[in-house]
Amino acid sequence: MDDANADTSSKPDHDAPGIRADWIWADGDFIGWDDATIHVMSHVAHYGSSVFEGVRAYETPQGPAYFRLREHLERLIASARIHRMELGWSLEELTEASCELVRRNALSECYLRPLVFRGVGAMGLDPTACPVHVFLMAWGWGAYLGDQAARLGIDAAVSSWQRPAPNTHPTMAKAGGNYINASLMKMEAKANGFDEAIALSVDGTVSEGSGQNLFVVHGDVVHTPAIDGSFLQGITRDSILTLARDLGYDVREGRIPREALYVADEVFFAGTATEVVPVRSIDRVAVGTGEPGPVTCVIRDHFATLLRGRSDDTRGWLTYVD
Ligand SMILES: Cc1ncc(COP(=O)(O)O)c(C=O)c1O
């Protein structure tokens, strides 16, 4: 091996500007970025055996605050339970660790990624001999669909891939393996020149985006697909349903046929990473006027105000880090 090769092999291959953070919480300890590695024989690398969360913390007048951290951690615990993983950490312990992570990394706004996965123990499909590890990562993550998305809207396409049927990949669990399907959708949409995909359910009705829930507005009525086992029950979805009702809109959960997308007045995506993003076209057909609509904008703006602690947190949705 010549010197140049020796040099290359000793270089860390996980230098990732944009998602780097000084400290990562790993099974109860704070460790440095370069130490937060896993072995190639980890069960998760072969079979997708992980469950995870995505939570955002925002800068508020009283310092950084997580939005609905409790509900996200409750869903993490539920996801682990569905996949028969013993977490070993309580909701309170994970809450404290999540807050300490923000303090240690001196972050004012961030995305938190709790990750639970099966490590090294055995190969094959019975993972019970593999230890369960819990990691918490936090980094400053900008707008998921781009800086202009919330203001200008994005272009979406109905995917040729569908969501898995209920009783196949449980969608109430936010499991790593589920996202192979979502990635196919996202890659197809991008390859065809769109920003995001819209997934249909097994019965051909509207399900959700590749990584966010979907809302369809007709007049003053805000529709979203009813829970059908085909999509993740988003915490943002729940927040938007609550907020829209507070704002006086008629909100309905039900089956949405694909063609309703092409005659909607407004369509928008909602999720933790995505936040609220108007959809301005679907399959190259303009949604409404092709501009973000008034109902979407009202909901988007009220939601942003709430996230940043600039309106009354009447439901206790913010967890202040300090
Ligand atoms: C497939 C999928 N649907 C919906 C959502 C929205 O969920 P939440 O609002 O809880 O982030 C996400 C994001 O986590 C997702 O990955």
The ligand as a Gaussian input file, in Angstrom:
#p B3LYP/6-31G(d) Opt

LIG

0 1
 C      -44.063000       8.985000       5.912000
 C      -44.337000      10.161000       6.777000
 N      -45.591000      10.629000       6.842000
 C      -45.891000      11.691000       7.620000
 C      -44.930000      12.328000       8.367000
 C      -45.307000      13.484000       9.230000
 O      -45.232000      13.098000      10.569000
 P      -44.915000      14.137000      11.706000
 O      -45.841000      15.265000      11.512000
 O      -45.188000      13.397000      12.974000
 O      -43.511000      14.541000      11.554000
 C      -43.610000      11.885000       8.307000
 C      -42.560000      12.544000       9.075000
 O      -42.123000      12.039000      10.062000
 C      -43.314000      10.769000       7.509000
 O      -42.062000      10.304000       7.426000

